[in-house]
Structure formats: C-alpha cells, structure tokens
C-alpha cells in the first residue's frame, strides 16, 4: 500500500512540473480560445496572448487579426470564412496549425480573405510544434488554405505557407497572389483548378515555390497565357519538377505560352478552338511542353470552333513537345498535335522537336500548315500524317527530320505529294519513308527525291480537265504495294515526266518482296505505269527502272519511253497498245520478264 501511495504522489509531481506552455495541445491561462460561429465584427490584437482555435470556427462577419499576433489552430479544427464573412490578416501575424487543421474560404457561400504582409514582416502559415504536416488532404482537393467556389476579393501578399499537406488550393476565380512563398509541402504548392487561374501578371507575380512533393504550380490551359509574372521554383522532386497544365479549351485570341524555368506538363486534352473568335496561341522559343499518357493538343476542332497555333522556335532555342516520362506515349488515337478543319491556313510549327507521341502531327482534310525545321521522332505511329491536308507549299515544308518512328516518316495523299520539299530526312522509320495513298492528282508539281523511297498504295491518277504535269527528278524511288499503280491521262489530260540517268535512275519497284504491283492480272491489260490515250505528248520515261510489276508499262499514246530497264515483271516489260508510236520507244533493255519483253497490240 505504501509503495502505491509513493507512486501516485510521484505522478502528481511529474504532471505538475509539465507546464501548459510546453504542451501546445493544453490551453494556457494566457490563451484566448475561439470556436463556433463568429457573427459580429471582431479584432484580435493582443500580441502577448495566443489566440487558440480549439474547434471548428465559422467566420461570418468581418474579423481582423492585428499586427504581430499569434494564432494556433488545434488538430482537425477548420477556420471557415462563409456567409459573407471576411478575414483580414495584418503583417507579421503567425498562424500555427496542428494536423488536419486548415483555413477554408468561400465554399458554397461567399467569403473573403485579405492577408497583406510586408517584405520585412510577412504573414506566416506553418505547422505547430509536434505537427508533421497540416491542412486538408483529400482526393478532390488539398491545401493549407482552400479557396472555394464562392471565394471573392481574395488577396495574399507577402505570405509564407510552409509544411502543409499542400499549399494553396483555388477552386474558382483569379485571386491576387503576390510576393508569396510556398515551401516544404507534402503535395502540390499552388493548385488552380479548372475554373481558376491567374488573371494577369499584376495579380500573380513574384511568387516562389520550393521543396514540395507534388507539382509546384498547377493551372488550367486556358489560364496558361496569363502566367506572365515572375515565379521562382527550386528543389522540386524530379518527376514533379514542372508546371502542371490541366487540359481545357483555350478560347483566348492572343494567348502566349512563355518560357519558364520549368517545363510544362499537360494532362488531358487541350483544345485551341473557339466559336467566339479565332483562338490563337503563340508558343515562345525555348518552351518545353511535356505530356502525360493520352494527353494531346487539338487545334481547330470543328466541334468547338476555330483555332490557330503558332509555335516558332529558332535555331538556338527550339520548342519541345515530348513525353512526360520515359516509356510514356502521349497523344490520342490520332496524334499528339491534331490540326482540324477549323484551322484552315495559319498553324505554324518551326524549329520544333516532337517526340514519343502516338503520331507526331496529324493534319485533317482541307487543312494547310507550315512545318519547317522540325524533328519528329520516336512516335508509335507515323511522324506526320496528312489525311487530305498538306503543307501550304514546298517552301512551307523545309528541313524536317521525320526519323526513327515506328510507322512511316510521313503519310500523305497523292494529290498533295508535290507540296513536300526534298529537304530533311525520312530515313530509319519502321515501315518506311513516305507513304502515299492513291488519289486523283489535279495540281502540277515535282515529286522530289528523298533519302528513302516513297511507298505507294492505291491508284495515282494523273489527270485534270485543264491538264496536270508531274515531274520526277533523277534518283527518286517509288516502292508500290500490291495493286498500286500510276495512271496518266486516263479520263482527263495528264503528263508524267520521269527522267533519270545511269547513276541516278528513277526506280519503280515492289515494296513487298515476292509480290507484284500494278493493274491487271496479266495479258495485255496490266501495267505498273499506265500511259493512257489522254496522256500529253510531253509525257516521257527516260533512264527509269521498272521492276516486279504485273507488266512494267502499258502505253496507249504517242510518248517517249527510252533508255529504260524493264526487269523481272510478271508478264511483260512493256505493252504498246494501238495508239502508241513505237518509233518513240527505243533504247530500252529487258530481262527476266515472265512472258516476253514486250507486247505490241496488232
């Protein structure tokens, strides 16, 4: 019994020696406690005391926290500013939070927060003694200070937010946030949700975010053009070391995406389209745009309105469109940068690097674009796909390197083929260089020599009521898929001039080893190149090699076919029908053709 009494007295002695000052969870006699609803104006001004919020506190009237006071918020206590309440915090105020405690402004009813510190006396929001972190942490939103859907007249100036679950969450609107520092947050630094964002450089400027576990800054794509003020970043986790951009519709007619110290990482679909006016986005040299899986940019989508993208880098400072992490493939099922029919003539990509997308650039029917000095590589599909769209002209498609893609370097329809230049490279792609789908060719031009063959599919029909002329320079190679062929002057006048040389022949051959290309199953009806009765007399094949076709050339017009090699064709090397002038066919060589070197119609 005596030993129990001694133990009990010792315990009392130990407890009496533990002061309230040493334990932040025990209310000291000098504390001013707050909780419940504050419905009348108050001023907290006593600097010698601690204002302790011991449970949820709803501010529904003007409340001022005066200069230099200390506010402590107990675990899980929430300070809510609602029902037209307003909290004004003056300089040098310190607010200390225990775990789960936070400030929420204007959720579902109006609330105002004005926190105006000074450079020498900032307002500090931080973890209290013993708290590992503080703030709201949920799947839908997280923050030490949460600005809700009805927060208005928000101003944070010279504020420091440190040690929170996440720093500042903004659900809607454009609060004033200037000269603020956010640091050592477990999650994101500053998060603007899809209906929020900076208004301009005057309202979001000279802020700094450092040492946070999530993204230092998140904002929707339609507010990215407003990010013109200064913001500093440092010591962010590598995979989150970026400005996170939420995919939304950008309807601004003059948005500028500026180069920042960190890259942008896009999630979701960013639409550059508007029915109000033409949405216009300019991307400045040196900007790095990274994309999460399935994220993409769609320009001029007819469902959402007109849009234009101008991305002009320079030789010293390219613009990058790349994946957010190694192994990630970005872009939707069509491509990473999709250009639609409501961007008819103005989208420009110059000195851009596009990497690891589904397809790098996808251009729809009727759209003409400028793509010059760009590099498209590592894509799961094609580098660039033109589906009836095209460059403005060959001068608007210079020095592009579409290399190292799983599909083709470029895919284009035959009627737009002359708009490609012969510069740059389409080599080292998984399926081949340039894939050409059959079409009626109605505009004259040159099918230029490239550093990899063209792969032709379908019927390339050269003909136009007003006449059309296609020229092919020496050294150009065309590889045909089975059933593909070239038709000249079939139903409308057309001209084909293909002139090679001994060292640089123009080559027409099969893409598939062991398969034959060309029209017809055989006899006198086949042909890989069919020169029909409406072919112009200027049509000429010279110094060409025609190999592995059903029959090499079918000719039914007075045209020149000279110094060509016909080799290993399934039936005939050359078929001359009744309208052909055999005197114009000379100096050709034949070998390995299945039935005979030539067939002359009686």
C-alpha positions as CSV (number, residue, x, y, z in Angstrom):
1,X,0.0,0.0,0.0
2,X,2.8,2.4,0.9
3,X,4.6,1.8,-2.4
4,X,1.3,2.6,-4.3
5,X,1.0,5.9,-2.4
6,X,4.6,6.9,-3.3
7,X,4.0,6.1,-7.0
8,X,0.8,8.2,-7.0
9,X,2.4,11.2,-5.4
10,X,5.4,11.0,-7.8
11,X,3.0,11.0,-10.8
12,X,1.3,14.1,-9.4
13,X,4.6,15.8,-9.0
14,X,5.7,15.0,-12.6
15,X,2.4,16.3,-14.1
16,X,2.6,19.5,-12.1
17,X,6.1,20.1,-13.5
18,X,4.8,19.9,-17.1
19,X,3.8,23.5,-18.0
20,X,0.9,24.4,-20.4
21,X,3.4,26.4,-22.3
22,X,5.4,23.3,-23.2
23,X,2.4,21.4,-24.5
24,X,0.7,23.1,-27.4
25,X,-2.4,21.0,-27.0
26,X,-3.1,22.3,-23.5
27,X,-4.7,25.7,-23.3
28,X,-2.6,28.1,-21.3
29,X,-4.2,30.6,-19.0
30,X,-2.9,33.4,-21.3
31,X,-4.6,31.8,-24.4
32,X,-7.7,33.3,-25.9
33,X,-9.8,30.4,-27.1
34,X,-12.1,30.6,-30.2
35,X,-14.6,28.2,-31.8
36,X,-18.1,28.2,-33.1
37,X,-19.7,30.9,-35.1
38,X,-18.4,34.5,-35.1
39,X,-21.4,36.6,-36.3
40,X,-20.2,40.0,-35.2
41,X,-17.1,42.0,-36.1
42,X,-14.0,41.2,-34.0
43,X,-10.4,42.3,-33.8
44,X,-7.8,40.0,-32.4
45,X,-5.0,42.4,-31.4
46,X,-3.3,41.2,-28.2
47,X,0.3,40.3,-29.1
48,X,1.0,39.0,-25.6
49,X,-1.5,36.2,-25.9
50,X,-2.1,33.2,-28.3
51,X,-5.4,33.1,-30.0
52,X,-6.2,29.4,-30.0
53,X,-8.9,27.9,-32.2
54,X,-9.9,24.8,-30.3
55,X,-12.6,23.5,-32.7
56,X,-14.2,24.4,-36.0
57,X,-14.7,28.2,-36.3
58,X,-17.1,29.8,-38.7
59,X,-16.3,33.5,-39.5
60,X,-19.5,35.1,-40.8
61,X,-18.6,38.8,-40.1
62,X,-15.5,41.0,-40.5
63,X,-12.7,39.7,-38.3
64,X,-9.2,41.3,-38.2
65,X,-6.1,39.6,-37.0
66,X,-3.9,42.5,-35.9
67,X,-0.2,43.0,-36.4
68,X,2.1,40.6,-34.7
69,X,-0.4,38.3,-33.1
70,X,-0.1,34.5,-32.9
71,X,-3.0,32.2,-33.9
72,X,-2.8,28.5,-33.0
73,X,-5.3,26.0,-34.6
74,X,-5.8,22.7,-32.8
75,X,-5.9,19.3,-34.6
76,X,-8.6,19.0,-37.3
77,X,-10.0,22.4,-36.5
78,X,-11.2,24.2,-39.6
79,X,-11.5,28.0,-39.9
80,X,-14.3,28.6,-42.4
81,X,-15.0,32.0,-43.8
82,X,-18.5,31.9,-45.2
83,X,-21.9,33.7,-45.4
84,X,-20.3,37.0,-46.4
85,X,-17.7,36.8,-43.7
86,X,-14.2,38.3,-44.1
87,X,-10.9,37.7,-42.5
88,X,-8.3,40.5,-42.7
89,X,-4.8,39.4,-41.6
90,X,-2.2,42.2,-41.0
91,X,1.6,42.0,-41.3
92,X,3.8,39.8,-39.0
93,X,0.9,37.5,-38.0
94,X,1.9,33.9,-37.4
95,X,-0.7,31.1,-37.8
96,X,0.3,27.7,-36.4
97,X,-1.7,24.6,-37.4
98,X,-1.9,21.1,-35.9
99,X,-2.5,18.1,-38.1
100,X,-5.7,18.3,-40.2
101,X,-6.3,21.9,-39.4
102,X,-6.7,24.4,-42.3
103,X,-8.4,27.6,-43.5
104,X,-11.3,27.3,-46.0
105,X,-12.7,30.4,-47.7
106,X,-16.0,30.7,-49.6
107,X,-17.1,27.2,-50.1
108,X,-20.8,27.3,-51.2
109,X,-21.2,30.7,-49.8
110,X,-19.3,34.0,-50.1
111,X,-16.1,34.5,-48.1
112,X,-13.2,37.0,-48.3
113,X,-9.6,36.6,-47.2
114,X,-7.2,39.6,-47.3
115,X,-3.7,38.7,-46.0
116,X,-1.4,41.6,-46.5
117,X,2.1,41.2,-45.1
118,X,5.2,43.1,-45.8
119,X,8.7,42.2,-47.1
120,X,10.2,42.6,-43.6
121,X,7.1,41.3,-41.8
122,X,5.4,38.5,-43.8
123,X,2.4,36.6,-42.7
124,X,3.4,33.0,-41.8
125,X,1.2,29.9,-42.0
126,X,3.1,26.9,-40.6
127,X,2.9,23.7,-38.7
128,X,2.7,24.0,-34.9
129,X,5.1,22.2,-32.6
130,X,4.7,18.5,-32.9
131,X,2.7,18.5,-36.1
132,X,4.3,16.7,-39.1
133,X,2.0,18.4,-41.5
134,X,-1.2,20.4,-41.6
135,X,-4.0,21.2,-44.0
136,X,-6.8,19.4,-45.9
137,X,-5.7,16.3,-47.7
138,X,-8.4,14.6,-49.9
139,X,-8.7,13.1,-53.4
140,X,-10.8,16.0,-54.7
141,X,-8.8,18.9,-53.2
142,X,-5.9,19.5,-50.8
143,X,-4.4,22.7,-49.3
144,X,-3.5,24.5,-46.1
145,X,-5.5,27.4,-47.4
146,X,-8.5,26.3,-49.5
147,X,-10.3,29.0,-51.6
148,X,-13.7,27.6,-52.6
149,X,-16.1,28.2,-55.4
150,X,-17.5,31.4,-53.8
151,X,-14.3,33.0,-52.5
152,X,-14.1,36.6,-53.6
153,X,-11.9,39.6,-53.1
154,X,-9.0,37.3,-52.2
155,X,-5.6,38.9,-51.7
156,X,-2.4,37.2,-50.4
157,X,0.6,39.4,-50.4
158,X,3.9,38.6,-48.7
159,X,2.6,35.4,-47.2
160,X,4.6,32.3,-46.4
161,X,2.9,28.9,-46.4
162,X,5.1,26.1,-45.2
163,X,4.9,22.5,-44.1
164,X,1.3,21.9,-45.3
165,X,-0.2,18.8,-46.9
166,X,-0.5,21.1,-49.9
167,X,0.0,24.8,-50.0
168,X,-2.8,26.8,-51.7
169,X,-5.9,25.3,-53.5
170,X,-8.0,27.6,-55.6
171,X,-11.3,26.2,-56.9
172,X,-12.6,29.2,-58.9
173,X,-11.7,32.8,-59.8
174,X,-8.5,34.7,-60.0
175,X,-7.2,35.8,-56.6
176,X,-4.4,38.3,-56.0
177,X,-1.3,36.2,-55.1
178,X,1.9,38.3,-55.0
179,X,5.2,38.1,-53.2
180,X,4.3,34.8,-51.6
181,X,6.4,31.8,-50.7
182,X,5.2,28.2,-50.6
183,X,7.7,25.6,-49.3
184,X,8.1,22.1,-47.9
185,X,4.6,21.0,-48.7
186,X,3.9,17.3,-48.9
187,X,1.9,17.6,-52.1
188,X,1.3,20.5,-54.5
189,X,2.5,24.0,-54.0
190,X,-0.2,26.2,-55.6
191,X,-3.1,24.5,-57.4
192,X,-5.6,26.3,-59.6
193,X,-8.5,24.0,-60.5
194,X,-10.1,24.1,-64.0
195,X,-12.3,27.1,-63.2
196,X,-9.5,29.1,-61.6
197,X,-6.2,30.7,-62.6
198,X,-4.1,33.9,-62.7
199,X,-5.8,36.9,-64.3
200,X,-2.6,38.6,-65.4
201,X,0.9,39.5,-64.2
202,X,-0.3,42.1,-61.8
203,X,-2.4,39.6,-59.8
204,X,0.1,36.7,-59.9
205,X,3.7,37.9,-59.6
206,X,6.9,37.4,-57.7
207,X,5.9,34.2,-56.1
208,X,8.3,31.3,-55.1
209,X,7.6,27.6,-54.7
210,X,10.3,25.2,-53.3
211,X,10.8,21.8,-51.8
212,X,7.3,20.5,-52.4
213,X,6.5,16.8,-53.1
214,X,3.9,17.5,-55.8
215,X,3.8,19.9,-58.7
216,X,4.9,23.4,-57.6
217,X,2.2,25.0,-59.7
218,X,-0.9,23.6,-61.4
219,X,-3.3,25.6,-63.6
220,X,-5.7,25.1,-66.5
221,X,-4.6,25.5,-70.1
222,X,-6.9,28.5,-70.7
223,X,-5.0,30.4,-68.0
224,X,-1.5,29.5,-69.1
225,X,-1.3,32.6,-71.3
226,X,-1.9,34.7,-68.2
227,X,1.2,33.3,-66.5
228,X,3.4,36.3,-67.4
229,X,4.5,37.4,-63.9
230,X,7.7,36.2,-62.2
231,X,7.6,32.9,-60.3
232,X,10.6,31.1,-58.9
233,X,11.0,27.3,-58.4
234,X,13.6,25.3,-56.6
235,X,14.3,21.9,-55.2
236,X,11.3,20.1,-56.5
237,X,11.1,16.3,-56.9
238,X,12.4,15.4,-60.4
239,X,9.2,13.7,-61.7
240,X,7.1,16.7,-60.5
241,X,9.6,19.4,-61.5
242,X,7.2,21.1,-63.9
243,X,4.2,23.4,-64.2
244,X,1.2,21.1,-64.4
245,X,-1.3,22.2,-67.1
246,X,-4.9,20.8,-66.9
247,X,-6.4,20.2,-70.3
248,X,-9.2,22.7,-71.1
249,X,-10.5,24.7,-74.0
250,X,-8.4,27.8,-74.8
251,X,-10.6,30.5,-76.3
252,X,-8.2,33.4,-76.0
253,X,-7.4,35.2,-79.3
254,X,-3.9,36.2,-78.1
255,X,-2.6,33.7,-75.6
256,X,1.2,33.5,-75.2
257,X,2.8,30.5,-73.6
258,X,6.1,31.8,-72.2
259,X,9.4,30.1,-71.4
260,X,9.7,29.4,-67.7
261,X,12.4,27.8,-65.6
262,X,10.5,24.6,-65.5
263,X,8.8,22.7,-68.4
264,X,5.0,22.4,-68.7
265,X,3.4,19.0,-68.2
266,X,0.0,18.7,-69.8
267,X,-2.7,16.2,-68.8
268,X,-5.9,15.6,-70.7
269,X,-6.9,17.3,-74.0
270,X,-6.0,20.9,-74.6
271,X,-8.4,22.4,-77.2
272,X,-7.3,25.5,-79.1
273,X,-10.8,26.3,-80.5
274,X,-13.5,28.9,-80.1
275,X,-16.8,29.9,-81.6
276,X,-16.5,33.4,-80.3
277,X,-13.4,34.3,-82.4
278,X,-10.4,32.5,-83.7
279,X,-8.5,31.1,-80.7
280,X,-4.8,31.9,-81.1
281,X,-1.9,30.5,-79.1
282,X,1.7,31.6,-79.6
283,X,4.4,29.5,-78.0
284,X,7.7,31.3,-77.5
285,X,11.1,29.9,-78.3
286,X,12.6,27.5,-75.7
287,X,9.3,26.4,-74.2
288,X,9.2,22.7,-73.2
289,X,5.8,21.0,-73.3
290,X,5.6,17.6,-71.8
291,X,2.6,15.4,-72.0
292,X,1.2,12.6,-69.8
293,X,-0.2,9.4,-71.5
294,X,-3.2,10.2,-73.7
295,X,-2.7,14.0,-73.4
296,X,-2.7,16.0,-76.6
297,X,-3.3,19.3,-78.3
298,X,-6.2,19.7,-80.7
299,X,-6.4,22.8,-82.9
300,X,-9.4,24.0,-84.8
301,X,-11.7,21.1,-83.9
302,X,-15.0,21.8,-85.8
303,X,-17.0,20.7,-82.7
304,X,-15.5,23.5,-80.7
305,X,-14.6,26.3,-83.2
306,X,-11.7,27.9,-84.9
307,X,-8.1,27.8,-83.6
308,X,-4.5,28.5,-84.6
309,X,-1.2,27.5,-83.1
310,X,1.9,29.5,-83.8
311,X,5.0,27.6,-82.4
312,X,8.1,29.3,-83.8
313,X,11.3,28.3,-82.2
314,X,14.7,29.3,-83.6
315,X,18.0,27.6,-84.3
316,X,19.3,28.4,-80.8
317,X,16.1,27.7,-78.9
318,X,13.7,25.0,-80.2
319,X,10.2,24.3,-78.9
320,X,9.8,20.8,-77.5
321,X,6.7,18.6,-77.4
322,X,7.7,15.4,-75.6
323,X,6.5,12.7,-73.2
324,X,6.4,13.4,-69.5
325,X,8.5,10.4,-68.6
326,X,10.5,7.6,-70.2
327,X,8.3,5.0,-71.7
328,X,5.2,7.2,-71.8
329,X,3.4,7.6,-75.2
330,X,1.4,10.8,-75.4
331,X,-1.4,11.8,-77.8
332,X,-4.8,10.5,-78.5
333,X,-5.6,7.8,-81.1
334,X,-5.0,10.3,-84.0
335,X,-1.9,12.1,-82.8
336,X,-0.1,14.3,-80.3
337,X,-0.8,17.6,-82.2
338,X,-4.0,17.3,-84.1
339,X,-4.9,20.1,-86.6
340,X,-8.5,20.2,-87.7
341,X,-10.7,21.8,-90.4
342,X,-11.3,25.0,-88.3
343,X,-7.6,25.8,-88.6
344,X,-7.6,26.2,-92.3
345,X,-4.4,28.0,-93.2
346,X,-2.5,29.6,-90.3
347,X,-1.0,27.0,-87.9
348,X,2.8,27.1,-88.0
349,X,5.4,24.8,-86.4
350,X,9.0,25.9,-86.9
351,X,12.1,24.6,-85.1
352,X,10.0,22.2,-83.0
353,X,11.0,18.8,-81.7
354,X,8.1,16.4,-81.3
355,X,9.0,13.1,-79.6
356,X,7.3,9.9,-78.5
357,X,3.7,10.6,-79.4
358,X,1.2,8.2,-81.0
359,X,1.6,10.1,-84.2
360,X,3.6,13.4,-84.0
361,X,1.4,15.7,-86.2
362,X,-2.0,14.8,-87.6
363,X,-3.5,17.1,-90.3
364,X,-7.0,16.6,-91.4
365,X,-8.6,17.1,-94.9
366,X,-8.6,20.6,-96.3
367,X,-6.1,22.0,-93.8
368,X,-2.8,23.5,-94.9
369,X,0.0,24.2,-92.5
370,X,3.6,25.4,-92.3
371,X,6.0,22.8,-90.8
372,X,9.7,23.7,-91.2
373,X,13.0,22.8,-89.5
374,X,11.1,20.3,-87.2
375,X,12.2,17.0,-85.8
376,X,9.6,14.3,-85.3
377,X,11.0,11.1,-83.8
378,X,10.2,8.1,-81.6
379,X,6.5,8.1,-82.3
380,X,4.4,4.8,-82.1
381,X,2.8,5.6,-85.4
382,X,3.8,7.9,-88.2
383,X,5.9,11.0,-87.8
384,X,3.5,13.3,-89.7
385,X,0.1,12.2,-91.1
386,X,-1.7,14.3,-93.7
387,X,-5.2,13.0,-94.3
388,X,-6.1,15.1,-97.2
389,X,-4.3,18.1,-95.6
390,X,-0.9,19.3,-96.7
391,X,1.8,22.0,-96.3
392,X,1.0,25.4,-97.8
393,X,3.6,24.6,-100.4
394,X,7.0,23.0,-100.7
395,X,8.6,26.2,-99.3
396,X,6.4,25.8,-96.2
397,X,7.8,22.3,-95.6
398,X,11.6,22.6,-95.3
399,X,14.3,20.7,-93.5
400,X,12.1,18.4,-91.4
401,X,13.6,15.3,-90.0
402,X,10.9,12.6,-89.6
403,X,13.1,9.7,-88.4
404,X,13.1,6.8,-86.0
405,X,9.3,6.4,-85.9
406,X,7.6,3.0,-85.7
407,X,5.3,3.8,-88.7
408,X,6.2,5.9,-91.7
409,X,8.1,9.1,-91.6
410,X,5.3,10.9,-93.4
411,X,1.9,9.8,-94.7
412,X,0.2,11.9,-97.4
413,X,-2.4,11.6,-100.2
414,X,-1.1,11.6,-103.8
415,X,-2.8,14.8,-104.7
416,X,-0.7,16.7,-102.1
417,X,2.6,15.0,-102.7
418,X,4.1,17.8,-104.7
419,X,3.8,20.1,-101.7
420,X,6.5,18.2,-99.9
421,X,10.1,19.5,-100.3
422,X,13.0,17.3,-100.9
423,X,14.9,18.5,-97.9
424,X,15.4,17.0,-94.5
425,X,15.1,13.2,-93.9
426,X,12.5,10.4,-93.7
427,X,15.0,7.6,-93.1
428,X,15.1,4.9,-90.5
429,X,11.4,4.6,-89.8
430,X,9.9,1.2,-89.1
431,X,7.6,1.0,-92.1
432,X,9.4,3.3,-94.5
433,X,9.9,6.8,-95.6
434,X,6.8,8.4,-97.2
435,X,3.5,6.5,-97.5
436,X,1.4,7.8,-100.4
437,X,-2.3,6.9,-100.7
438,X,-3.9,6.9,-104.1
439,X,-5.9,9.9,-105.3
440,X,-6.7,11.9,-108.4
441,X,-3.7,14.3,-109.0
442,X,-5.1,17.6,-110.1
443,X,-2.2,20.0,-109.4
444,X,1.1,20.1,-111.2
445,X,4.4,19.8,-109.4
446,X,7.5,17.8,-108.6
447,X,7.7,14.6,-106.7
448,X,11.0,15.3,-105.2
449,X,13.9,12.9,-104.4
450,X,14.1,11.9,-100.8
451,X,16.6,9.9,-98.7
452,X,14.1,6.9,-98.5
453,X,11.7,5.6,-101.1
454,X,8.1,6.6,-101.4
455,X,5.7,3.7,-100.6
456,X,2.6,3.9,-102.9
457,X,-0.8,2.4,-102.2
458,X,-3.9,2.5,-104.5
459,X,-4.2,4.3,-107.8
460,X,-2.3,7.6,-108.5
461,X,-4.4,9.1,-111.3
462,X,-2.6,11.9,-113.0
463,X,-5.3,13.9,-114.9
464,X,-7.2,17.2,-114.8
465,X,-9.6,18.8,-117.3
466,X,-7.1,21.7,-117.6
467,X,-4.1,19.3,-117.7
468,X,-1.7,18.5,-115.0
469,X,2.1,17.8,-115.2
470,X,4.1,15.8,-112.7
471,X,7.9,15.7,-112.9
472,X,10.2,13.2,-111.2
473,X,13.9,14.0,-110.8
474,X,16.8,11.5,-111.1
475,X,17.4,9.2,-108.2
476,X,13.9,9.1,-106.9
477,X,12.5,5.7,-105.9
478,X,8.9,4.5,-105.7
479,X,8.0,1.2,-104.0
480,X,4.5,0.0,-104.7
481,X,2.2,-2.1,-102.6
482,X,0.3,-4.9,-104.4
483,X,-2.4,-3.5,-106.7
484,X,-1.0,0.0,-106.7
485,X,-0.1,1.8,-109.9
486,X,0.2,5.1,-111.7
487,X,-2.3,6.1,-114.4
488,X,-1.6,9.0,-116.7
489,X,-4.2,10.6,-118.9
490,X,-6.9,8.1,-118.3
491,X,-10.1,10.2,-118.2
492,X,-8.5,13.6,-118.2
493,X,-5.3,15.1,-119.8
494,X,-2.2,14.4,-117.8
495,X,1.6,14.4,-118.1
496,X,4.3,12.4,-116.4
497,X,8.0,13.3,-116.9
498,X,10.4,10.9,-115.2
499,X,14.0,11.4,-116.3
500,X,16.8,9.5,-114.6
501,X,20.3,8.7,-115.5
502,X,22.7,5.8,-115.4
503,X,23.9,6.7,-111.9
504,X,20.6,8.0,-110.7
505,X,17.8,6.2,-112.3
506,X,14.1,6.8,-111.4
507,X,13.1,3.5,-109.9
508,X,9.6,1.9,-109.8
509,X,9.6,-1.4,-107.9
510,X,7.7,-3.6,-105.5
511,X,7.6,-2.8,-101.8
512,X,6.7,-6.3,-100.8
513,X,9.3,-8.9,-101.6
514,X,7.9,-11.6,-103.9
515,X,4.7,-9.7,-104.7
516,X,3.9,-7.8,-107.9
517,X,2.4,-4.4,-108.1
518,X,0.4,-2.8,-110.9
519,X,-3.0,-3.1,-112.6
520,X,-4.4,-6.2,-114.2
521,X,-3.8,-9.8,-113.7
522,X,-1.9,-10.3,-116.8
523,X,-2.1,-10.4,-120.6
524,X,-2.4,-7.1,-122.5
525,X,-4.4,-5.4,-119.7
526,X,-1.9,-4.9,-117.0
527,X,0.7,-2.3,-116.2
528,X,2.5,-0.7,-113.3
529,X,2.6,2.6,-115.1
530,X,-0.4,3.0,-117.4
531,X,0.0,5.8,-120.0
532,X,-3.5,6.2,-121.4
533,X,-4.9,7.8,-124.5
534,X,-5.2,11.3,-123.0
535,X,-1.6,11.4,-121.9
536,X,0.1,14.6,-123.1
537,X,2.8,14.2,-125.8
538,X,5.3,15.7,-123.3
539,X,5.0,12.5,-121.2
540,X,8.4,10.8,-121.1
541,X,10.1,8.0,-119.3
542,X,13.9,8.0,-119.7
543,X,16.6,6.4,-117.6
544,X,14.0,4.6,-115.5
545,X,14.0,1.1,-113.9
546,X,10.6,-0.7,-113.8
547,X,10.8,-3.9,-111.8
548,X,8.5,-6.5,-110.3
549,X,5.2,-5.2,-111.7
550,X,2.4,-7.2,-113.3
551,X,3.6,-5.7,-116.6
552,X,6.0,-2.8,-116.4
553,X,4.5,-0.1,-118.6
554,X,1.2,0.0,-120.6
555,X,1.3,2.8,-123.2
556,X,-1.6,3.9,-125.4
557,X,-0.3,7.3,-126.5
558,X,2.4,8.9,-128.6
559,X,5.0,9.4,-125.8
560,X,8.7,8.7,-125.4
561,X,10.0,5.7,-123.5
562,X,13.7,5.5,-123.9
563,X,16.8,4.0,-122.2
564,X,14.7,2.3,-119.5
565,X,15.3,-1.1,-117.8
566,X,12.3,-3.5,-117.6
567,X,13.2,-6.3,-115.2
568,X,11.5,-9.3,-113.5
569,X,8.0,-8.2,-114.3
570,X,5.3,-10.9,-114.0
571,X,4.1,-10.9,-117.7
572,X,5.6,-8.2,-120.0
573,X,8.2,-5.5,-119.6
574,X,6.2,-3.1,-121.9
575,X,2.8,-3.3,-123.6
576,X,2.2,-0.9,-126.5
577,X,-1.4,-0.5,-127.5
578,X,-2.8,0.7,-130.8
579,X,-2.3,4.5,-130.1
580,X,1.3,4.1,-129.2
581,X,4.0,5.2,-131.6
582,X,6.7,2.5,-131.4
583,X,9.2,4.8,-133.1
584,X,9.3,6.8,-129.8
585,X,10.0,3.7,-127.8
586,X,13.7,2.9,-128.1
587,X,17.0,2.0,-126.4
588,X,15.3,0.0,-123.6
589,X,16.6,-3.2,-122.1
590,X,14.5,-6.2,-120.9
591,X,15.4,-9.1,-118.7
592,X,13.6,-11.7,-116.5
593,X,10.1,-10.8,-117.6
594,X,7.7,-13.7,-117.3
595,X,6.1,-13.9,-120.7
596,X,8.1,-11.7,-123.0
597,X,10.0,-8.5,-123.1
598,X,7.1,-6.6,-124.8
599,X,3.7,-6.9,-126.4
600,X,2.7,-4.9,-129.4
601,X,-1.0,-4.7,-130.0
602,X,-2.0,-5.6,-133.5
